[in-house]
Amino acid sequence: MEHSEDQITKYREEFKKRRSKRIILFGFSLVFLLSIGLIVLPIMDMLGVSKWVWAPFVYIIMFGVIIAISFVWRCPVCNGLLGDIFNTKYCSKCGFNFYSEKTKND
């Protein structure tokens, strides 16, 4: 399917926004898990609070992050799930190239 230059630019800009959101979600999940492991876990052990009490909240939050990523990390052209997490250059479903031929590092 052929797209106009305006559509291509719009799709590429939308991909950049989605990539930024995905990186933010990934960063949040890393910081969250590190803080749980390095701060909350030792404090809860010191206080004698069982993991059965607080661990389900961690699972629910991480499940929410995974769902948010699955909604965000989609192709702006065909709305298919994008595969490669960090090195996506094109959509494997519709074949749309997210980078111009001139600037591959956008």
VOTOR-994942 format. One record per residue (C-alpha): y, x, z. Coordinates in steps of 0.001 Angstrom, whole numbers, padded with zeros to 6 digits, always signed. Each point is the difference from the previous one (the first is absolute). Layout:
<vokes>
YXZ;...
</vokes>
This chain:
<vokes>
+000000+000000+000000;+003375+001396-000985;+002856-000083+002461;+003709+000375-000649;+001873+003002+001399;+001667-002249+002591;-003371-001314+001171;-001457+003504+000158;+002942+001205+002081;-000303-003027+002299;-003751+000551+000466;+000481+003693+000754;+002736-000740+002545;-002223-002606+001648;-002839+002535+000122;+002305+002481+001767;+000919-002648+002576;-003636-000881+000575;-000937+003659+000305;+002735+000478+002611;-001213-003025+001974;-003541+001292-000143;+001034+003440+001245;+001932-001621+002866;-003037-002107+000956;-002238+003054-000164;+002437+001992+002157;+000197-002842+002510;-003784-000151+000280;-000237+003765+000567;+002697-000011+002690;-001536-003077+001611;-003501+001483+000143;+001266+003363+001255;+002035-001675+002730;-003017-002079+001034;-002214+003072+000111;+002435+002372+001692;+002028-002309+002262;-001566-003407+000591;-003625+001081+000321;+000660+002548+002796;+002330-002412+001841;-002514-002838-000163;-002751+002326+001242;+002200+001102+002910;+000732-003612+000912;-003653-000957-000339;+000642-002630-002690;-003085-000616-002095;+000111+000526-003759;-001331-003547-000346;+003413-001222+001180;+002397+001890-002289;-002126+001195-002940;-000138-003395-001768;+003783+000108-000357;-000262+003370-001748;-002620-001400-002365;+002114-003058-000766;+003086+002119-000746;-001939+002381-002258;-001648-002937-001781;+003497-001396-000603;+001121+003340-001465;-002985+000040-002345;+000768-003539-001157;+003683+000895-000506;-000983+003021-002090;-002285-002161-002146;+002922-002360-000685;+002461+002815-000733;-002170+002417-001975;-000303-002045-003184;+001023+000590-003579;+003401-001568-000738;-001195-000878-003525;-003421-001627+000484;-000083-000346+003815;-003340+001838+000122;-000860+002222+002949;+000975+003606-000596;-002718+002497+000689;+001179+003513+000710;+002067+000091+003145;+002209+003055-000438;-000248+001000-003646;+000277-003246-001950;+001320+000606-003501;-001133-003184-001749;-001696-003306+000732;-003743+000121-000550;-000040-003743-000762;+002736-000363-002648;+000673+003670-000858;+003745-000118+000707;+001437+003508+000489;+002264+000086+003060;+001776+003195-001038;+002002+000756-003113;-001275+002726-002256;+003120+002089+000733;-000167-000070+003797;-003523-000006+001385;+001143+000736+003580;+002146-003102+000562;
</vokes>
